[in-house]
Amino acid sequence: MFEFYFSILTIYAFIAGGVLLKKIFKEKIDTQSVALLTVYFFQPMLVFWGLSSTQLGMNVFNLGIVYFISVAVLAIIFVGLGKFFIRDPKIRSIFIFSGTSGNTGNLGIPLGLTIFGPTSLIYTTMINFANVFWSFIFGVYFYSRGKFSIPQSIKNIFKMPILWVGGVAIILNFLNISMNPKIEAFIEIGGHASIAIQLFLFGLFLAEVKVKHFSLGINLWGVVSKFVFLPLVGLFFLKISVGYLPFSQFEQKLLLMQCLMPLAVNNINLASLYDCKHKIVTQQVFFSTIVFLVLAPIVFYFFIF
């Protein structure tokens, strides 16, 4: 249990660093520029590195599909609820999407390495890519819809390099095409940097949040949808798929672990890029992270370890 908390605290030390530097240097640090650097450069490198680390097997690929189906089904339900109960288009976008996008990359990947070892990397990265694929298609669309028209929101999706980079990485992996070792080393450095910079960016955004941005309703919804609805839906589809796909206990635990990750920091990136109340999203992500730190050790002890 100590190792679990220690691994999380070392990961989130980057967040504290971001908060501290933003408080000290204030406007000298341009948060929007760091967000653009993360979305358009470092995150594609993280996905490419992970998907190139080991030869993809069908079970790895299928695990990502099960995760994607789980979040998609949940979002369809949220779309219906949002239309009936929420008038503000930006709040509706947050309501629909944020609870389906988990921190599978910046927290899920390093936590998987800590708990399960290097064998977990290809699995956690594949699930993260499914999450990224979901985020940078439907997340971009939903957050864009708070401000942009439907055609412009669709155009915004195709501007995301991470989708094209991830697709190329999967094709190269299935074709068993290897890269030059020096290029691999370069991409791995970028992959590690992506995790650190994304957490640091979370700290920068968090430093800008004030009490007036706190929304109890949005926070509670994010926690319930992420820690209750998504794990249950993921478990449901996992149990159905086990009858047709030979997932091992190890693979099932990795999927459940990724379903239990707190809200994704990427929610903040996208909300910021498309002017969709990113400060409300920031405190929502922070709140879910605090709840995760309290509940996760108990849940992990009974279902993961």
Stockholm file with secondary structure:
# STOCKHOLM 1.0

chainA/1-305         MFEFYFSILTIYAFIAGGVLLKKIFKEKIDTQSVALLTVYFFQPMLVFWGLSSTQLGMNVFNLGIVYFISVAVLAIIFVGLGKFFIRDPKIRSIFIFSGTSGNTGNLGIPLGLTIFGPTSLIYTTMINFANVFWSFIFGVYFYSRGKFSIPQSIKNIFKMPILWVGGVAIILNFLNISMNPKIEAFIEIGGHASIAIQLFLFGLFLAEVKVKHFSLGINLWGVVSKFVFLPLVGLFFLKISVGYLPFSQFEQKLLLMQCLMPLAVNNINLASLYDCKHKIVTQQVFFSTIVFLVLAPIVFYFFIF
#=GR chainA/1-305 SS CHHHHHHHHHHHHHHHHHHHHHHHHGGGSCHHHHHHHIIIIIHHHHHHHHHHSSCCCHHHHHHHHHHHHHHHHHHHHHHHHHHHHCCCHHHHHHHHHGGGCBCTTTTHHHHHHHHHCGGGHHHHHHHHHHHHHHIIIIIHHHHHHTTSCHHHHHHHHHTCHHHHHHHHHHHHHHTTCCCCHHHHHHHHHHHHHHHHHHHHHHHHHHHTCCGGGCCHHHHHHHHHIIIIIHHHHHHHHHHHHHTTSCCCHHHHHHHHHHHTSCBCTHHHHHHHHTTSCHHHHHHHHHHHHHHHHHHHHHHHHHHTC
#=GC SS_cons         CHHHHHHHHHHHHHHHHHHHHHHHHGGGSCHHHHHHHIIIIIHHHHHHHHHHSSCCCHHHHHHHHHHHHHHHHHHHHHHHHHHHHCCCHHHHHHHHHGGGCBCTTTTHHHHHHHHHCGGGHHHHHHHHHHHHHHIIIIIHHHHHHTTSCHHHHHHHHHTCHHHHHHHHHHHHHHTTCCCCHHHHHHHHHHHHHHHHHHHHHHHHHHHTCCGGGCCHHHHHHHHHIIIIIHHHHHHHHHHHHHTTSCCCHHHHHHHHHHHTSCBCTHHHHHHHHTTSCHHHHHHHHHHHHHHHHHHHHHHHHHHTC
//
